[in-house]
Amino acid sequence: MSDDYRARLRSLPTFPDDLPVLDPDGVPEHPLDLFRTWLDDAIATGERQPNAFTLSTIGEDGAPSSRTLIIKAIDEHGLHFSSNRRSRKAAQLAARPIATALCFWRPLGRQVEVTGHVTDLGADASQADWAERPSYTGAPNPEWVLWALQPTRFEFLQATLDRRHVRVEYRRGDEGWTHRQPSTPAG
Ligand SMILES: Cc1cc2nc3c(=O)[nH]c(=O)nc-3n(C[C@H](O)[C@H](O)[C@H](O)COP(=O)(O)O)c2cc1C
């Protein structure tokens, strides 16, 4: 890589000046409440596809693989997403039904990592999702699957201009959700 290109990459604009503040002592008890608030905030910025996220799954050889998907809904089953049953992700989820979802909301300097167990929501829910897609022609698609990622861990990150990013980690245990600030460095 040329020195010019390296300098160009390092001089690109970073976070916006007016970042929100995350107070770790003021967060809700349930992480989905914070997740919904942050998704609503991202929608309010007018950013395109604020419901897009990166889904990482684990392959047969143990290697992670990732792709961008769309969050279709959020309910007691978790985060809904859909795809083709013959896709690589579907094969990986059938073998190892765990995944991590990563949202990055650039205009707000916010990132959320969500890890959990993935379940197939069944034929009726899958066909209902298929029928709501813009390309729907009236024909069902038996290859279409709607899944839900049921979270067991969340990590919320609010970037700060001084790069002392503030994070809150939630974990689900037998007694419900607990949260704390991670002890490992944020960057
Ligand atoms: C913004 C964006 C949104 C996408 N949304 C979906 C989606 O909701 N479902 C889907 O199957 N693929 C979606 N894709 C395509 C996936 O990223 C991916 O290429 C495809 O699902 C195949 O992934 P796999 O081979 O890892 O299974 C989207 C791509 C982009 C860029």
The ligand as a Tripos MOL2 file, in Angstrom:
@<TRIPOS>MOLECULE
LIG
   31    33     1     0     0
SMALL
NO_CHARGES

@<TRIPOS>ATOM
      1 C1        -28.3200   -4.3860    2.9300 C.3       1 LIG1
      2 C2        -28.4230   -5.8710    2.6780 C.ar      1 LIG1
      3 C3        -29.5090   -6.5590    3.1890 C.ar      1 LIG1
      4 C4        -29.6250   -7.9370    2.9610 C.ar      1 LIG1
      5 N1        -30.6910   -8.5920    3.5200 N.ar      1 LIG1
      6 C5        -30.8060   -9.9240    3.3410 C.ar      1 LIG1
      7 C6        -31.8680  -10.6480    4.0020 C.ar      1 LIG1
      8 O1        -32.6830  -10.0990    4.7800 O.2       1 LIG1
      9 N2        -31.9550  -11.9870    3.7640 N.ar      1 LIG1
     10 C7        -31.0570  -12.6450    2.9570 C.ar      1 LIG1
     11 O2        -31.1910  -13.8610    2.7740 O.2       1 LIG1
     12 N3        -30.0180  -11.9930    2.3660 N.ar      1 LIG1
     13 C8        -29.8700  -10.6580    2.5390 C.ar      1 LIG1
     14 N4        -28.8040   -9.9950    1.9740 N.ar      1 LIG1
     15 C9        -27.7980  -10.8030    1.2400 C.3       1 LIG1
     16 C10       -26.8570  -11.4650    2.2880 C.3       1 LIG1
     17 O3        -25.9210  -10.5140    2.7620 O.3       1 LIG1
     18 C11       -26.0850  -12.6920    1.7730 C.3       1 LIG1
     19 O4        -25.2880  -12.3490    0.6720 O.3       1 LIG1
     20 C12       -26.9940  -13.8560    1.3680 C.3       1 LIG1
     21 O5        -28.0550  -14.0190    2.3060 O.3       1 LIG1
     22 C13       -26.1930  -15.1700    1.2870 C.3       1 LIG1
     23 O6        -25.5580  -15.4010    2.5320 O.3       1 LIG1
     24 P1        -24.8960  -16.8120    2.9390 P.3       1 LIG1
     25 O7        -24.2670  -17.3630    1.6930 O.co2     1 LIG1
     26 O8        -23.8990  -16.4920    3.9930 O.co2     1 LIG1
     27 O9        -25.9960  -17.7000    3.4370 O.co2     1 LIG1
     28 C14       -28.6460   -8.6290    2.1860 C.ar      1 LIG1
     29 C15       -27.5450   -7.9150    1.7010 C.ar      1 LIG1
     30 C16       -27.4380   -6.5600    1.9350 C.ar      1 LIG1
     31 C17       -26.2320   -5.8400    1.4100 C.3       1 LIG1
@<TRIPOS>BOND
     1     1     2 1
     2     2     3 ar
     3     2    30 ar
     4     3     4 ar
     5     4     5 ar
     6     4    28 ar
     7     5     6 ar
     8     6     7 ar
     9     6    13 1
    10     7     8 2
    11     7     9 ar
    12     9    10 ar
    13    10    11 2
    14    10    12 ar
    15    12    13 ar
    16    13    14 ar
    17    14    15 1
    18    14    28 ar
    19    15    16 1
    20    16    17 1
    21    16    18 1
    22    18    19 1
    23    18    20 1
    24    20    21 1
    25    20    22 1
    26    22    23 1
    27    23    24 1
    28    24    25 2
    29    24    26 1
    30    24    27 1
    31    28    29 ar
    32    29    30 ar
    33    30    31 1
@<TRIPOS>SUBSTRUCTURE
     1 LIG1         1 GROUP 0 **** ****
